Amino acid sequence: MRVIVIRLRHLLLGAIVVLLLLIAGVTLMFRNAQDVSSSALQDGGTEAVPAAANAELYSSPKPELTLDVTLEGDEAYVKMLTNNFQFVQEGEGAEPVHGKGHAHLYLDGRFWQMLYEPEFKIKQLPKGEHEIRVELNYSNHLPYKVEAIKLIQVE
């Protein structure tokens, strides 16, 4: 009889824990997303774009990006052709500004380097197919969610 009572206690405790987790999950799911971002700002979060930049998001067009790639042997010369975007140097402008920033270069799915100029060269590429992906970012590294991908074949 004692074993049955202990097992019922464990079962009851387990049911209470599951119920509490379910309530917490539903509460988080229906929580207003704006409340979450404003509480992150109040806590001193640095991963936010300032309110001035948010206001500009609605009045300024979204940046655009295309890649022009020229292969010469095992070197790729890449030009980033942008609209509504201006490259700024590292450390220039502490506050992120809409339409300004830098780019992140990914080669074959791996982060390669940050880019502060619209033209660059990739040297000593091994033979075979390679994916060049570039994404535009604010000066605080938050992405614009604007990217361009180019597949190249090195002979």
C-alpha positions as CSV (number, residue, x, y, z in Angstrom):
1,M,0.0,0.0,0.0
2,R,2.9,2.4,0.9
3,V,4.4,1.8,-2.6
4,I,1.2,2.8,-4.3
5,V,0.9,6.0,-2.2
6,I,4.5,7.0,-3.1
7,R,3.9,6.4,-6.8
8,L,0.7,8.4,-6.7
9,R,2.6,11.3,-5.1
10,H,5.2,11.2,-7.8
11,L,2.5,11.0,-10.5
12,L,0.7,14.0,-8.9
13,L,3.9,16.0,-8.6
14,G,4.8,15.2,-12.2
15,A,1.4,16.3,-13.4
16,I,1.7,19.6,-11.5
17,V,5.1,20.3,-13.1
18,V,3.8,19.6,-16.6
19,L,0.8,21.8,-15.9
20,L,3.0,24.7,-14.8
21,L,5.3,24.3,-17.8
22,L,2.2,24.3,-20.1
23,I,0.9,27.5,-18.5
24,A,4.3,29.2,-18.8
25,G,4.6,28.2,-22.4
26,V,1.1,29.5,-23.3
27,T,1.8,32.7,-21.5
28,L,5.1,33.3,-23.4
29,M,3.5,32.4,-26.7
30,F,0.7,35.0,-26.4
31,R,3.0,37.7,-24.9
32,N,3.2,40.8,-27.0
33,A,6.4,40.9,-29.1
34,Q,6.7,44.6,-28.6
35,D,6.8,44.2,-24.8
36,V,9.7,41.8,-25.2
37,S,11.8,44.2,-27.3
38,S,11.1,47.2,-25.1
39,S,12.0,45.3,-21.9
40,A,15.3,44.3,-23.6
41,L,16.0,48.0,-24.2
42,Q,15.2,48.8,-20.6
43,D,17.6,46.2,-19.4
44,G,20.4,47.9,-21.3
45,G,20.4,45.5,-24.2
46,T,22.8,46.6,-26.9
47,E,21.4,44.5,-29.8
48,A,18.7,47.0,-30.7
49,V,18.5,49.6,-33.5
50,P,17.8,53.1,-32.0
51,A,14.4,54.6,-32.3
52,A,15.6,57.2,-34.8
53,A,16.7,54.3,-37.1
54,N,13.3,52.6,-36.5
55,A,11.5,55.7,-37.7
56,E,13.7,55.8,-40.8
57,L,12.8,52.2,-41.6
58,Y,9.4,53.4,-42.7
59,S,10.5,56.5,-44.7
60,S,13.8,55.1,-46.2
61,P,13.8,52.4,-48.8
62,K,15.3,49.0,-47.9
63,P,18.9,48.5,-49.2
64,E,19.4,46.3,-52.2
65,L,22.5,44.1,-53.1
66,T,23.8,42.2,-56.1
67,L,27.2,40.7,-56.7
68,D,29.3,41.0,-59.8
69,V,32.0,38.3,-59.7
70,T,35.0,38.0,-62.1
71,L,37.2,34.9,-62.0
72,E,40.9,35.0,-63.0
73,G,42.6,31.7,-62.3
74,D,42.1,30.9,-58.6
75,E,41.1,34.5,-57.6
76,A,37.6,36.0,-57.5
77,Y,37.2,39.7,-57.9
78,V,33.9,40.7,-56.3
79,K,32.0,44.0,-56.6
80,M,29.0,44.6,-54.4
81,L,26.4,46.7,-56.3
82,T,24.1,48.4,-53.8
83,N,21.2,50.7,-53.8
84,N,20.1,52.7,-50.7
85,F,23.2,51.6,-48.8
86,Q,26.5,53.3,-48.0
87,F,29.6,51.5,-46.6
88,V,31.1,53.0,-43.4
89,Q,34.5,52.2,-42.0
90,E,34.9,50.1,-38.8
91,G,34.3,52.2,-35.7
92,E,32.9,55.1,-37.8
93,G,29.5,56.1,-36.4
94,A,28.8,54.4,-33.0
95,E,25.1,54.6,-33.6
96,P,23.6,52.4,-36.3
97,V,22.0,54.5,-39.1
98,H,19.5,53.0,-41.6
99,G,21.2,52.8,-45.0
100,K,24.7,52.6,-43.7
101,G,26.9,49.8,-42.4
102,H,29.2,47.0,-43.6
103,A,28.9,43.6,-45.1
104,H,29.6,40.1,-43.8
105,L,31.2,37.7,-46.3
106,Y,30.5,33.9,-46.2
107,L,32.5,31.5,-48.3
108,D,31.0,28.0,-48.7
109,G,28.7,28.6,-45.8
110,R,31.5,29.7,-43.4
111,F,32.0,33.3,-42.1
112,W,35.0,34.7,-43.9
113,Q,35.4,38.4,-43.0
114,M,33.7,41.7,-42.5
115,L,33.8,44.1,-45.5
116,Y,33.9,47.9,-45.3
117,E,34.4,48.6,-49.0
118,P,32.2,47.5,-52.0
119,E,35.0,45.7,-53.8
120,F,37.2,42.8,-52.6
121,K,39.3,39.9,-53.8
122,I,39.3,36.3,-52.7
123,K,42.7,34.6,-53.4
124,Q,43.8,31.0,-53.7
125,L,40.5,29.4,-54.2
126,P,40.8,25.6,-54.6
127,K,39.4,24.0,-57.7
128,G,35.7,23.3,-57.7
129,E,32.4,25.0,-57.0
130,H,32.2,27.7,-54.3
131,E,29.3,29.7,-52.9
132,I,30.0,33.4,-52.1
133,R,27.3,34.9,-49.9
134,V,27.3,38.5,-48.7
135,E,24.8,40.0,-46.3
136,L,24.4,43.7,-45.4
137,N,24.6,44.8,-41.7
138,Y,24.2,47.8,-39.5
139,S,27.3,49.1,-37.8
140,N,26.3,47.1,-34.7
141,H,26.2,43.9,-36.8
142,L,22.4,43.5,-36.8
143,P,21.5,42.3,-40.3
144,Y,19.3,44.2,-42.7
145,K,18.1,40.8,-43.9
146,V,19.5,41.7,-47.4
147,E,21.9,39.2,-49.0
148,A,23.2,38.1,-52.3
149,I,24.6,34.7,-53.3
150,K,26.8,33.8,-56.2
151,L,28.0,30.3,-57.2
152,I,31.3,30.1,-59.0
153,Q,33.3,27.3,-60.6
154,V,37.1,27.5,-60.3
155,E,38.8,25.5,-63.0
